[in-house]
């Protein structure tokens, strides 16, 4: 029993080390894309990062100050509506991006061509942001708003994010000129596609199958704490013939970490498989707050 506990603790430690290393590296990469390509050429990203870039340009204050201040209310919403782990990972990611932005700000720009800056800055920034999202965090408070609105409206996360960013990019046109706004639109498109490459979709869903002897407890926990319905399938071991219960449910990308936490909390010997779902037919995919 003690040996099993040590194995579980080791796996948990390895999981969190990998998770926060991805956030650390992602923040460095994103800061390079912003400070060495996009910002010196007055090309902005979308979301809170884009607003922070414009506020920094107007006031002359550090980008990191606005990244932290503007994300504070969204961090609270993220904690209340999505979960503690997401809020912690996002807070760390934002603070790291603020620090690395200050580090790279004095470094000379890589190119003076705004189109090249939009393309290559977008690729680099998207790679960094994608790593952070894949690790369970976020750099953009507008994504949190979009997820919350998705629960209460007919619009998807992607649609809400698009509406918000169209407004932000229009504001960039008034501040920097419409040519820079168009370059910013190019950068935003490249960033979005790069994020897709890294995490395979912002609003992607996952089908989860759980083989466990604690099916009642896990079903109840997933329903109460994750707001997810669960289908119970009856199976048997191929070798032993022993009767097994298999749970099937569908969750969003941001809920995967919480699901694994719940399952291992109830049954450390559970067998879990997770597969990307490319389409869901039948009703709106609504969520409850995670806790």
HELIX and SHEET records of a PDB file:
HELIX    1   1 UNK A    2  UNK A   33  1                                  32    
HELIX    2   2 UNK A   34  UNK A   38  3                                   5    
HELIX    3   3 UNK A   39  UNK A   41  5                                   3    
HELIX    4   4 UNK A   47  UNK A   59  1                                  13    
HELIX    5   5 UNK A   63  UNK A   81  1                                  19    
HELIX    6   6 UNK A   84  UNK A  105  1                                  22    
HELIX    7   7 UNK A  114  UNK A  134  1                                  21    
HELIX    8   8 UNK A  141  UNK A  152  1                                  12    
HELIX    9   9 UNK A  157  UNK A  176  1                                  20    
HELIX   10  10 UNK A  178  UNK A  199  1                                  22    
HELIX   11  11 UNK A  215  UNK A  225  1                                  11    
HELIX   12  12 UNK A  253  UNK A  255  5                                   3    
HELIX   13  13 UNK A  256  UNK A  266  1                                  11    
SHEET    1   A 4 UNK A 231  UNK A 236  0                                        
SHEET    2   A 4 UNK A 243  UNK A 252 -1                                        
SHEET    3   A 4 UNK A 205  UNK A 212 -1                                        
SHEET    4   A 4 UNK A 271  UNK A 277 -1                                        
END                                                                             
